[in-house]
Amino acid sequence: GRAVALALSDPFCVDRHRGDFLDLVDNDVDILFANEHELMSLYETDDLDKAFNEVMPLVKVAACTRGEHGSVIVGDGETHVIPAEPVERVVDTTGAGDLFAAGFLAGWTQGRGLHDCGRMGAIAAAEVISHLGARPEEDLRALVTARLG
């Protein structure tokens, strides 16, 4: 009865273990997190729309991060394009995808809609890229409350 989320690792890992990832996505995953390169690598295409068309019959939600271009969340028959949260300076992108997934899932467990979940992921990712290291230095709950209410 619980949702299963999977974050793809990196395009090279996806290439090496494509069959295993495809099997997981096809049989066990409800929410898939990937960046655009990972998602396109999984389906061996250079077309992000084609990759989404391949994955969407298999999962409830696909969340694709695109760096400074934000993210695309597809689920419930809808597509949400989420802008990246502004930061003064990008210092270190380590952990950005993980924090995006964490923020998204925090919203998901609170029953928020996909757009808000994507915004929460973007807020968390923006915080972690603004300093060295992969752990948040600010109170993410306070940041989300300030930006989303």
Secondary structure in CASP SS format (residue, H / E / C, confidence):
PFRMAT SS
TARGET T0000
AUTHOR 0000-0000-0000
METHOD secondary structure of the structure
MODEL  1
G C 1.00
R C 1.00
A C 1.00
V C 1.00
A E 1.00
L E 1.00
A E 1.00
L C 1.00
S C 1.00
D C 1.00
P H 1.00
F H 1.00
C H 1.00
V H 1.00
D H 1.00
R H 1.00
H C 1.00
R H 1.00
G H 1.00
D H 1.00
F H 1.00
L H 1.00
D H 1.00
L H 1.00
V H 1.00
D H 1.00
N H 1.00
D C 1.00
V C 1.00
D C 1.00
I E 1.00
L E 1.00
F E 1.00
A E 1.00
N E 1.00
E H 1.00
H H 1.00
E H 1.00
L H 1.00
M H 1.00
S H 1.00
L H 1.00
Y C 1.00
E C 1.00
T C 1.00
D C 1.00
D C 1.00
L H 1.00
D H 1.00
K H 1.00
A H 1.00
F H 1.00
N H 1.00
E H 1.00
V H 1.00
M C 1.00
P C 1.00
L C 1.00
V C 1.00
K C 1.00
V E 1.00
A E 1.00
A E 1.00
C E 1.00
T E 1.00
R C 1.00
G H 1.00
E H 1.00
H H 1.00
G C 1.00
S E 1.00
V E 1.00
I E 1.00
V E 1.00
G E 1.00
D C 1.00
G C 1.00
E E 1.00
T E 1.00
H E 1.00
V E 1.00
I E 1.00
P C 1.00
A C 1.00
E C 1.00
P C 1.00
V C 1.00
E C 1.00
R C 1.00
V C 1.00
V C 1.00
D C 1.00
T C 1.00
T C 1.00
G C 1.00
A H 1.00
G H 1.00
D H 1.00
L H 1.00
F H 1.00
A H 1.00
A H 1.00
G H 1.00
F H 1.00
L H 1.00
A H 1.00
G H 1.00
W H 1.00
T H 1.00
Q C 1.00
G C 1.00
R C 1.00
G C 1.00
L H 1.00
H H 1.00
D H 1.00
C H 1.00
G H 1.00
R H 1.00
M H 1.00
G H 1.00
A H 1.00
I H 1.00
A H 1.00
A H 1.00
A H 1.00
E H 1.00
V H 1.00
I H 1.00
S C 1.00
H C 1.00
L C 1.00
G C 1.00
A C 1.00
R C 1.00
P C 1.00
E C 1.00
E C 1.00
D C 1.00
L H 1.00
R H 1.00
A H 1.00
L H 1.00
V H 1.00
T H 1.00
A H 1.00
R H 1.00
L H 1.00
G C 1.00
END
